[in-house]
Amino acid sequence: MVTPAFCLHALGASSEEFALLRRALIRDDLELIGIDLPGFGRSPASSGTTVEEMAVLVERAIGASGASEWVLLGHSMGGKVATVVADRTMSGANGLFGLRAVVLLAASPLAPEPMDDDRRASMLSWAADGPISAAHAAEFVEANTASTLSPERHTTAVQDVERTDPGAWTAWLTRGSREDWSDAAPNPVPTLVLAGAEDGDLDADAQRRLTLPHWPDSELHVVDGAAHLLPWEQPEAVADRIRDFWTRRFTGAPVVPVEQARVIASPRVSARMRSLLAARALPDDPAAEPRAITTVQLQTLRAIARIVVPQPGEGQVDLALRVDTQLAAGLGDGWRVDGMPVDVEAYRAALDVLEAAARADTLDRALQDVAAGEYRIDGAVGAAMDAQQLRAWFEDASVDLVKHWLAHPATMAAIDFDGFANGGDGVRKQGFQLLGADEREAWEPSAPRTQHDIPTTTEAAR
């Protein structure tokens, strides 16, 4: 399956800047689709040049594509816009679903972009009296590259700057780059952040300080031989890092079927529910370290998960890792058998007891004995838990594992469940809100109506 990656370009560029990167990734599972932001390339500035207006244009393009699984790639100015689109997607606010990953190249941060005032003023002067000249366009390209580009690349990059709408150029420098969106909540989407080794304002240090805090599941890489115009300077190196990131993080991850994804993105689903499903659909990091239990305990829990919830096929949810995240957050169903320790302590003790069976490949039989309350516990590892406590823990652990499996949108599709689509945020309202205690039916005395308001039998049945 080929996944579309929607690419948002830098200031003074267009979708043309991704041509070499697209060629380098042509045989991979990603299809790069460039979007011209308003005032750049072939897109008129009349669509709006604020960050909000650019984000809306991108969201409409993604929605119109019909993509049910997709990636966002943003370079410099496009990085800020990509981040806003990703945040609105994960909050459920923009009605999109299926975002799998974000790639940021020398991204402009959500906070106001660091830029020298004199340089900003100089760049503004270039567009003060009309289109940017060829000389100023060349100056801009040369100031943002580590070494001189090949003649063909240099010509295309300069022409992109020349055809930039002066109003869009000015709007970004005076307003867009200074807009502050930094109060947004951290975004859980897996994110690859790249910085040029010779970049100025947006180098690795700036990315580490201004970009990474917003993306808790991110990794930063420095690209040698590049300054700011990464797609033009080092397309092969950028492609290699994207390919490695995609292969490591997304091979074997469950995919939500197209039909289910479209239902989730529809007005039948509330923004809050769409947000929850979007987070659950994100791939698990196979290299993630456990947060509540040890690495050995996590491996034992994974072995138990394979028995309790077999997942045939390629796409599998790392149920054990998700339970570990639950334990680290102190979440649970609020119920505990009398005499049992708190959840995280119970998990640690039980997994220590079952570690030997997991290593000896006798875990299946051991769990049968655990379920019957007949498992013989070695006193050296089981001092904190007896057979009945182990049985009670196994019941709770089984529920946790099954719960995380059922909560994944791909599982919901597999069992043909669409109960989450019970009304959106508009006229239908969510769930049973229309039947709330503070709502009045039209037939009640407080809401008189005429004969014409009385529904027919057919209308009432609806």
VENGIUR-V560589 format. One record per backbone hydrogen bond with DSSP energy under -1.0 kcal/mol. CO is the residue of the C=O (numbers start at 1). NH is the residue of the N-H. Records with the same first field share a line. If there is no record, write none. Layout:
CO = NH, NH
This chain:
3 = 31
4 = 71
5 = 33
6 = 73
7 = 35
8 = 75
10 = 13
14 = 17
15 = 18
16 = 19
18 = 22
19 = 23
20 = 24
21 = 25
25 = 28
29 = 3
31 = 5
33 = 7
37 = 40
39 = 165
40 = 43
43 = 39
44 = 47
45 = 48
50 = 54
51 = 55
52 = 56
53 = 57
54 = 58
55 = 59
56 = 60
57 = 61
58 = 62
59 = 63
60 = 64
61 = 65
70 = 100
71 = 6
72 = 103
73 = 8
74 = 105
75 = 78
76 = 79, 80, 108
77 = 81
78 = 82
79 = 83
80 = 84
81 = 85
82 = 86
83 = 87
84 = 88
85 = 89
86 = 90
87 = 91
88 = 93, 94
89 = 92
98 = 70
101 = 72
102 = 192
103 = 74
104 = 194
105 = 76
110 = 181
116 = 120
117 = 121
118 = 122
119 = 123
120 = 124
121 = 125
125 = 128
133 = 137
134 = 138
135 = 139
136 = 140
137 = 141
138 = 142
139 = 143
144 = 228, 229
150 = 154
151 = 155
152 = 156
153 = 157
154 = 158
155 = 159
156 = 160
157 = 161
158 = 162
159 = 163
161 = 164
165 = 169
166 = 170
167 = 171
168 = 172
169 = 173
170 = 174
171 = 175, 176
172 = 177
175 = 179
177 = 113
181 = 184
190 = 102
191 = 219
192 = 104
193 = 221
194 = 106
195 = 223
196 = 199
203 = 207
204 = 208
205 = 209
206 = 210
207 = 211, 212
211 = 214
212 = 215
214 = 187
217 = 191
219 = 193
221 = 195
223 = 197
226 = 198
228 = 230
229 = 232, 233
230 = 234
234 = 238
235 = 239
236 = 240
237 = 241
238 = 242
239 = 243
240 = 244
241 = 245
242 = 246
243 = 247
244 = 248
245 = 249
246 = 250
247 = 251
250 = 253
252 = 316
257 = 261
258 = 262
259 = 263
260 = 264
261 = 265
263 = 266
266 = 269
268 = 423
270 = 274
271 = 275
272 = 276
273 = 277
274 = 278
275 = 279
276 = 280
277 = 281
279 = 282
285 = 288
294 = 298
295 = 299
296 = 300
297 = 301
298 = 302
299 = 303
300 = 304
301 = 305
302 = 306
304 = 308
305 = 309
317 = 319
318 = 322
319 = 323
320 = 324
321 = 325
322 = 326
323 = 327
324 = 328
325 = 329
326 = 331
327 = 330
337 = 340
342 = 346
343 = 347
344 = 348
345 = 349
346 = 350
347 = 351
348 = 352
349 = 353
350 = 354
354 = 358
355 = 359
356 = 360
357 = 362
362 = 366
363 = 367
364 = 368
365 = 369
366 = 370
367 = 371
368 = 372
369 = 374
370 = 373
378 = 381, 382
382 = 385
386 = 390
387 = 391
388 = 392
389 = 393
390 = 394
391 = 395
392 = 396
393 = 397
394 = 398
395 = 399
396 = 400
397 = 401
398 = 402
399 = 403
400 = 404
401 = 405
402 = 406
403 = 407
408 = 412
409 = 413
410 = 414
411 = 415
412 = 417
413 = 416
418 = 421
420 = 422
430 = 433
432 = 435
433 = 436
436 = 439
441 = 444
444 = 447
450 = 453
451 = 454
456 = 460
457 = 461
